């Protein structure tokens, strides 16, 4: 899918993936508990979805909760789950109003039953929308995703539906959680950290990486425009000359 061109003559990446980092540090700087930072970070996600669409981005994927995040203090995990429940409840009306399609990737079976039901309802209700494709990585880990994909393909081999020689990169991609999405063109990580943290490892093979010291609750349209400007300075050859 080709990049769009904005009013400044810049290429706008079709698919932007984000690692939303720095909520806790943002709160600490204000002498507030970490959960306050997560709440502000959640509000910023809503705002940035609208910004992304207005700038011409078609796919916007955020890392909300990893498979490793269960190891955080229980109070923090409980608050994150509460925020996610509230977001799912509010999101149905919001997606209809904004014509936004929402997908959830990750191991949904590992989430509380009521949250699984809310996710299913949200995905079904928003599936007819034709605006921004907003994807939330929830209980997501890329290695876990690849493992689940390999288990599905192994089962098909065992059943005789496919032979090992027929396994291709395209087949593997079709079994990933992101099978309906194009690979990200640009990855943004906030807060100054420069690692992938088990996020979209397969899909990021030829993605451009942009790291910013800005903490996620402070990330705004101006900062996203900076990332797009950086993206325009890259020469994307995909391994070719």
C-alpha positions as CSV (number, residue, x, y, z in Angstrom):
1,X,0.0,0.0,0.0
2,X,1.6,3.3,-1.1
3,X,2.2,6.2,1.2
4,X,0.0,9.2,0.9
5,X,1.3,12.7,0.4
6,X,0.4,15.5,2.8
7,X,0.0,19.3,2.1
8,X,3.7,19.8,2.7
9,X,4.6,17.4,-0.1
10,X,5.8,14.8,2.4
11,X,5.2,11.0,2.3
12,X,2.9,10.0,5.1
13,X,3.6,6.4,6.3
14,X,0.6,4.2,5.7
15,X,1.1,2.2,8.9
16,X,2.6,3.7,12.1
17,X,3.3,1.4,15.1
18,X,4.0,2.8,18.6
19,X,5.5,1.7,21.8
20,X,3.8,3.9,24.3
21,X,6.5,4.4,27.0
22,X,7.0,6.8,29.8
23,X,3.6,7.0,31.6
24,X,5.1,6.1,35.0
25,X,8.0,8.5,34.6
26,X,5.6,11.2,33.5
27,X,3.6,10.7,36.7
28,X,6.7,10.5,38.9
29,X,7.9,13.9,37.6
30,X,4.6,15.3,38.9
31,X,4.9,13.5,42.3
32,X,1.8,11.4,41.3
33,X,1.4,7.6,41.4
34,X,2.2,5.5,38.2
35,X,-1.5,4.8,37.7
36,X,-2.1,8.5,37.2
37,X,0.4,8.4,34.3
38,X,-1.4,5.4,32.7
39,X,-4.7,7.2,32.9
40,X,-3.2,10.3,31.1
41,X,-1.5,8.0,28.6
42,X,-4.9,6.4,27.8
43,X,-6.4,9.7,27.2
44,X,-3.6,10.6,24.8
45,X,-4.2,7.5,22.8
46,X,-7.7,8.7,22.0
47,X,-6.4,12.1,21.0
48,X,-3.6,10.8,18.8
49,X,-5.9,8.4,16.9
50,X,-7.7,11.5,15.6
51,X,-4.4,13.3,14.9
52,X,-3.0,10.3,13.0
53,X,-6.1,10.1,10.7
54,X,-6.1,13.8,10.0
55,X,-2.4,13.6,9.0
56,X,-3.2,10.8,6.5
57,X,-2.1,7.7,8.4
58,X,-4.3,4.7,7.6
59,X,-3.1,2.2,10.2
60,X,-2.2,3.0,13.8
61,X,-1.0,0.2,16.1
62,X,-0.2,0.7,19.8
63,X,1.5,-1.6,22.4
64,X,-0.9,-1.3,25.3
65,X,0.0,-4.4,27.5
66,X,2.6,-7.0,26.9
67,X,2.8,-10.7,28.0
68,X,5.6,-9.6,30.3
69,X,3.6,-6.8,32.0
70,X,1.8,-9.3,34.2
71,X,5.0,-9.3,36.2
72,X,4.4,-5.7,37.3
73,X,3.0,-4.9,40.8
74,X,-0.5,-6.3,41.2
75,X,-2.0,-2.9,42.0
76,X,-0.6,-1.5,38.7
77,X,-1.8,-4.5,36.7
78,X,-5.3,-4.2,38.3
79,X,-5.4,-0.5,37.4
80,X,-4.3,-1.2,33.8
81,X,-7.1,-3.8,33.5
82,X,-9.6,-1.3,34.8
83,X,-8.5,1.3,32.3
84,X,-8.7,-1.2,29.5
85,X,-12.3,-2.2,30.5
86,X,-13.3,1.4,30.6
87,X,-11.7,2.0,27.3
88,X,-13.5,-0.9,25.6
89,X,-16.8,0.2,27.0
90,X,-16.4,3.8,25.8
91,X,-14.8,2.8,22.5
92,X,-17.9,1.3,20.8
93,X,-19.7,4.6,20.7
94,X,-16.5,6.5,19.9
95,X,-15.6,4.2,17.0
96,X,-19.0,4.6,15.5
97,X,-18.8,8.3,15.7
98,X,-15.3,8.5,14.3
99,X,-15.8,5.7,11.7
100,X,-12.8,3.9,13.2
101,X,-12.1,0.2,13.0
102,X,-10.6,-1.5,16.0
103,X,-8.7,-4.7,16.2
104,X,-7.1,-6.4,19.2
105,X,-4.0,-8.5,18.7
106,X,-2.4,-10.8,21.3
107,X,-3.4,-13.8,23.3
108,X,-7.0,-12.8,24.1
109,X,-7.6,-16.2,25.8
110,X,-5.2,-15.1,28.6
111,X,-7.4,-12.1,29.4
112,X,-10.3,-12.0,31.9
113,X,-13.5,-13.4,30.5
114,X,-15.5,-10.1,30.7
115,X,-12.7,-8.3,28.8
116,X,-12.7,-10.9,26.1
117,X,-16.4,-10.4,25.6
118,X,-16.0,-6.6,25.4
119,X,-13.2,-7.1,22.8
120,X,-15.4,-9.3,20.7
121,X,-18.2,-6.9,20.8
122,X,-16.0,-3.9,19.9
123,X,-14.3,-5.7,17.0
124,X,-17.7,-6.8,15.6
125,X,-19.4,-3.4,16.0
126,X,-16.4,-1.5,14.4
127,X,-15.7,-4.0,11.6
128,X,-17.9,-2.1,9.1
129,X,-16.1,1.2,9.7
130,X,-13.9,2.5,6.9
131,X,-11.8,5.2,8.6
132,X,-8.6,4.7,10.7
133,X,-7.6,1.1,11.3
134,X,-6.7,1.2,15.0
135,X,-5.0,-1.9,16.5
136,X,-4.3,-2.4,20.2
137,X,-1.6,-5.0,21.2
138,X,-3.0,-6.4,24.4
139,X,-1.5,-9.4,26.3
140,X,0.8,-9.4,23.3
141,X,4.3,-10.7,22.9
142,X,5.8,-11.2,19.5
143,X,7.6,-14.5,20.4
144,X,4.3,-15.8,21.8
145,X,2.5,-14.7,18.5
146,X,5.1,-16.5,16.4
147,X,4.8,-19.6,18.6
148,X,1.0,-19.7,18.2
149,X,1.4,-19.3,14.4
150,X,3.9,-22.2,14.3
151,X,1.6,-24.4,16.3
152,X,-1.3,-23.7,13.9
153,X,0.9,-24.5,10.9
154,X,2.3,-27.6,12.6
155,X,-1.3,-28.8,13.2
156,X,-2.1,-28.3,9.5
157,X,1.1,-30.3,8.5
158,X,0.0,-33.1,10.9
159,X,-3.4,-33.2,9.4
160,X,-1.9,-33.4,5.9
161,X,-3.3,-30.1,4.8
162,X,0.1,-28.7,3.9
163,X,3.6,-30.2,3.6
164,X,6.7,-28.7,5.2
165,X,8.0,-27.7,1.8
166,X,5.0,-25.6,1.1
167,X,5.5,-23.3,4.1
168,X,6.4,-19.8,2.9
169,X,6.9,-16.5,4.5
170,X,3.5,-15.5,3.2
171,X,2.0,-18.5,4.9
172,X,3.6,-17.6,8.2
173,X,2.4,-14.0,7.9
174,X,-1.1,-15.3,7.3
175,X,-1.1,-17.1,10.6
176,X,0.0,-14.0,12.7
177,X,-2.3,-11.8,14.6
178,X,-1.6,-9.0,12.1
179,X,-2.6,-11.0,9.1
180,X,-5.1,-8.3,8.0
181,X,-2.6,-5.5,8.4
182,X,0.2,-4.2,6.2
183,X,3.7,-4.3,7.9
184,X,4.4,-1.0,9.7
185,X,6.3,1.6,7.7
186,X,7.4,3.5,10.8
187,X,7.9,2.5,14.5
188,X,7.9,5.2,17.1
189,X,9.0,4.6,20.7
190,X,8.6,7.3,23.3
191,X,10.6,8.1,26.5
192,X,14.1,7.6,25.1
193,X,14.3,3.8,25.3
194,X,15.8,2.2,22.2
195,X,14.6,-1.5,22.2
196,X,11.7,-3.4,20.6
197,X,10.5,-5.1,23.8
198,X,9.2,-8.2,22.0
199,X,6.9,-6.1,19.8
200,X,6.1,-7.1,16.2
201,X,9.5,-8.7,15.6
202,X,8.4,-10.4,12.3
203,X,6.5,-7.4,11.0
204,X,9.3,-4.8,11.6
205,X,11.8,-6.4,9.3
206,X,12.0,-3.3,7.1
207,X,10.4,-0.7,9.2
208,X,12.0,2.6,9.9
209,X,12.7,3.2,13.7
210,X,12.2,6.6,15.4
211,X,13.1,7.1,19.1
212,X,12.2,10.2,21.0
213,X,12.9,11.2,24.6
214,X,9.3,12.7,24.8
215,X,7.2,10.8,27.4
216,X,4.0,9.3,25.9
217,X,1.5,11.6,27.7
218,X,3.4,14.6,26.2
219,X,3.5,13.1,22.7
220,X,1.3,15.3,20.5
221,X,0.7,16.3,16.8
222,X,3.9,18.3,16.7
223,X,5.9,15.3,17.8
224,X,4.2,13.0,15.3
225,X,5.0,15.4,12.6
226,X,8.6,15.3,13.6
227,X,8.6,11.6,13.3
228,X,7.0,11.9,9.8
229,X,9.7,14.4,8.8
230,X,12.3,11.9,10.0
231,X,10.6,9.2,7.9
232,X,10.8,11.3,4.8
233,X,14.6,11.5,5.3
234,X,15.0,7.8,5.0
235,X,15.8,5.9,1.8
236,X,13.7,2.7,2.0
237,X,15.4,0.2,-0.3
238,X,14.1,-3.0,1.3
239,X,17.5,-4.7,0.8
240,X,17.9,-3.5,-2.8
241,X,20.3,-1.0,-4.2
